[in-house]
Amino acid sequence: MFKYYLRTIVVSWKIYGFGRVLFFSIFVEALLRGFTFFTLFLDNIFYRKYKNIKVEKPIFILGHPRSGTTFLHNILTSTDETAVFKTWHILFPALTARLFIKPLINRLIRKGKTVLVPESAGHKTDLNQVDEEELLFLNNYDTQFITIGLLGLDENEYSELHFQDKQPRSRRMKSMKFFNGCLQRHMLYTGKRRIIAQTHFSTMRIKTLAEYYPDAKFIFVVRSPHQTVPSFFSLLHKAIDYRWGLKKIPTEVLNRYNKKRYQAMIDLYRYFYDLDTNSELPPGRVLTLPYDKLLKDLVSGFEEICALTGLEPSKELRDKVRKQAAKQKDFKRKHKVMELEQFGITREMITRDFAFVFERYGIASEHKDS
């Protein structure tokens, strides 16, 4: 964990020099992580009851970013029946921390000042908005979210942050214990007993999740790489530009970043594909859900999810699914996707490099916008 923090500082200095980015990397990051682990420790004194809570039958939504995982997560958690995390809950997973932070959050909500990242930056981030549980792993530096940011501009490779299932077992279990503790705390905080988590990068730790939670179920949303690749690249570049700035990044460094990210995209699809075709996925616990079904036949897809997971939806949730299904007919993408060539990629490359995806999951290899 500490080595990633130090390397981020080195990268910040090399690219941006002395200034805002370096200050954030050194001080803000250290203060936030230090505060998080100190207050998590205090929870063991003041909120010990969380340890008695068992995370049972969790549902994990997997898949490449921009595959529809956020859409599905928002639908399944839209009726306040599950222990969903809002962004500020993820930033402050400790119950002791929330005791002090919540008055400030409430004040920001009243003033309408909760947006951290605007929609124009590729993906809106709002303190009071439901967010993805994968981000909890940022707190212990064990997710690809680390390498899509500043650390991704480093010349070093960090494959252990991509292939969690290949980490030493002691490290994997330590990370799962941390993650589980966050879920337990939030279940105590919300009074809810069901977890439906969006953890797309944890596709690469599905075997570890399945081992740690023997009753967990998994939904893998698969969407055409012709759509996910340019969409995710656009998000990454817009986010980097908004937070740190693209202009100061040397061309060769940015090109290297793009190549590494492209390979990471292939790796995520390939990892699930290999487990799938080699019959290594946990039997009877995984549903592969095509993105097109979410768009064109959401009700049927929802029923498949319920059948696999044992989810017993309320009338309110069923009604919301039906209403959303009707809206899907008029769905139009809101965000603007940048041209592939800006990332050194072509449509032909995607067709070739992701051929295994198109063939296995019956996805047309020709790009169709949606």
Secondary structure, DSSP 8 states (H G I E B T S, - for coil): -HHHHHHHHHHHHHHH-SSHHHHIIIIIHHHHHHHHHHHHHHHHHH-GGGGG----S-EEEES-TTSSHHHHHHHHTTTS-S---BHHHHH--SHHHHHHHHHHHHHHHHHT--EEE-GGGTS-EETTSB--GGGGGGTTT-SGGGTTTGGGGSSS--GGGT-GGGS-HHHHHHHHHHHHHHHHHHHHHH-----EEE-GGGGGGHHHHHHH-TT-EEEEEE--HHHHHHHHHHHHHHHHHHHT-STTS-HHHHHHHHHHHHHHHHHHHHHHHHHHHTT-S-TT-EEEEEHHHHHH-HHHHHHHHHHHH-----HHHHHHHHHHHHHHTT----S----GGGGT--HHHHHHHTHHHHHHTT--SS----
